[in-house]
Amino acid sequence: MNEPTIRYVLWDWNGTLLDDLEVCVRILNVLCERRGMRCIEVEEYLEKFTFPVIDYYRSVGFDFEKEPFEVPAREWIALYGRHVYNEGRIHPGVREVLSAVREEGIGQSILSAHERGALEEAVARYDLRDFFDAVIGIENYYAESKVDIGMRWLEHAAYRPDEVALVGDTLHDWEVAEAMGIGCILVANGHQNRARLERAGVPVLDDIGDVPEYLLRRSAI
């Protein structure tokens, strides 16, 4: 049985379109140094980073018997906001990828667990806003999840779930897509390595630049 043609793409932001891996590792190591903990190498980060983030923090040695998770979480958010625009960048070729997808008549939006106002600001800062019908982010970190906002978008979308695919860089993106009942494509140049992503059993591409060709192959089936 042929797979349905993908007519709409929901892009994850952090790690998928925005290359913020090194920024995130540096910030994590600042938090570790403040607590007298060992620093984390990029390779270890790629092997261990997970959602919910509290589980990742525990895996690298944070002790939430000594302090609540909210303390390092607030520190991380403050440092990220201060450094990401100077040190982060969009992945090479992102603009060309978004243009190629648009030229095929495939609709595009961003779906992210990032706060919506900050997300809109970031997308505009990198001059990408015109590629997207919507920039869908969290309004309230304590009351919403990526699944919640994705399902709300899907309820009003003019597409069947099997015509929509989420492109992301973590197993959490796959979990979100599964919960929404939509397709998923993972790229292995973000926050988790290929070996972990392949556990999901969905297409795993080496680079975001491979996405347009994959979508074209799906259209040709």
N, C-alpha and C positions, 0 to 999 in steps of 0.2 A: 504494500500500500504506500503510495507516494505521500511524502510529508507536505503539509500545507505550505504555501508560499508565505514568507514573512513580509507583511505589509507595513509593520510598524516596529521601531526599535526604541526601547527604553534604555538609556545609557546610565550606568553608574558613574559617579563623578570621581571620588577619591581613589586613586590607584588605577582607574580605568582610563579616564580622559586626563586627569591631573596626575602628574608624576610627583608624588609627595613622599615616596618611600624613604629617601635619605633624610628628609626633614623629620619624619616621624621617628626614625631610629635615633637621630641626634637628640630629639626632645625626650624620648624615653630614657636615654642615657643621662641626661641632665637630672631627671627625677631619681634615677638610680644613684648617681653620685651624691646627691643631697642626702641620701639615706645610707651612705656607706656601702652600697651594693655594687657588685661587679657590673661592668658594662656589657651590652649585648651587641654581637656582630650581626651584620645584615643577614647572613645565611641562617643564623639561629632565629632571627625575627621571622623570616619567610617560612621556616619550619613550624613555628609555634603560634604566630599571630592568629587570633580567632575571635569569634563573637559568641556570647557577650564578652566585651573587653575585660570585664572583671576577672574572667577565667584566665585570660592571657596574662594579666598582671600577676595573678597568683602563680602561674607557671614559671615566671622569671624571678620570683622571690619576694614579691610584696607581701607583707604580713598585715592582714586586716583585723588582727587581734590588737595590734599596736595603734592603728589609725584607721578611720573609715575610708572606704574606697573613694568617697566624694572628694577627699583632700587631694590625692594625686590627680584625680580626674579634672578637678578645677585648675590645678597647676598646668596640666597638659593642655587644656583648652586655651588658657591664657598665652602660653608659649607658642602654641600653634598659630593662633591669630596674629601674633607678633612677627613670626618668621616665615610663614608659608608664602606670602607674596614675594618676598625677596629671594627665597631659596627654592621654592617649588616652581614647576613649569608644566606646561601641557606636554604630553608625550610627543616626540617627533612624528610628524605626519598627521596629527589629529585633524587639522583643518582640511587636508586633502581627503581624508577618510570621510568626514562629515559631508563634504561636497559630493563625493562619489555616491554616497548613500542617497543623498537628496536627489541627485540626477537620475537615479533609478526609480524615483517616485515613491520612495519609502519614507513615511513620516518619522519624526524623531522628537523625543523629549528626554529630559534628564530625570531620573528617579534616584534620590539620595537621602540618607539618614542625616545629612548635614542640615543645619538650621536654615530655613528658607531664605531669610533676608541675606545672610552671609553667602549663601549659595548663589543667589541672584547677583550679588556684588562680584563674586569671584568669576562667574561666567562672563559677565560684562567686562571685567578687567582684562580677560584674555580675548575679548572681542569675538565671542562665539555665540552670543545670544540669538542672532538671526537664524541660526541653523535649527532652532528648537521651537516647537509649538508651545511647550510649557517647561518650566523649571520647577520640579515637584520636590519640595523639601519638607522637613519636619517643622511644624509650628510650635509644638510643645514636647520637649524631650521626655517629659514624665508621663504624657498621656497618649503619645502616638508612637508607632513603629513604622519601619519601611514597608512592612506588609500592609498596615492600616492605610497609609497614604496611597500605596499602589492599588489596593482594592478599590479605594474611592475613585481613583482615576479610571480604573477599568469599568466601573459601573456606568460611566458616562461616555466611554470611548465608542467610536463608530467601527470597532473592529472586534472580531471574535477572539477569544483568548488564544486559539491556536494560530492566529495570524500575527501575534505579538511575541517578541523575544526581548529578554533582558540581557544586556551585555555587561558583564562584570568581571571582577578579578579575585573574588573570594568564594568559598563554599557558602557563605552567608547569602551571597547574591543568588546562588542556585536554590537555596532554601526559600528565599523570597519568591523566586519564580515558581517553584513548586507550589507554594501556598496560594499563589495567584492563579495557578493553572495555565501559565504561559510557558513559552520556550525559554531556553537559556543558552548562551554562548559565553564561555569563559576565556579570558586572555591571561597568559602566564607572564606578564611583565608588570604586575602590580604588587599586592601585599601578601600573596601566598605563592608557593612554588608549584611547578607543573605536576609533580608527583602527588601533591595533596589535591589539586584541582581535578585530576583524572579520576579520583574516587567517586565523583558525582555521576560519572557515566554520560556526560553531555559533551558536545564538541569543545575541545580546548585548543585554542590557537596560540601560536608563539608570540604574536604581536598584534596590536590593534590594527596595524596596516593590512592584516589578513582578513579583516571582517568583510569588506565589500566583496571580495572574490567569493567568500563563503556564501554570502547572501545571494550572489548571482548564480552560484551552483544550485542553491535551493530553488531558485526561481526556474531553473532549467530542467529540474527533475520532472 
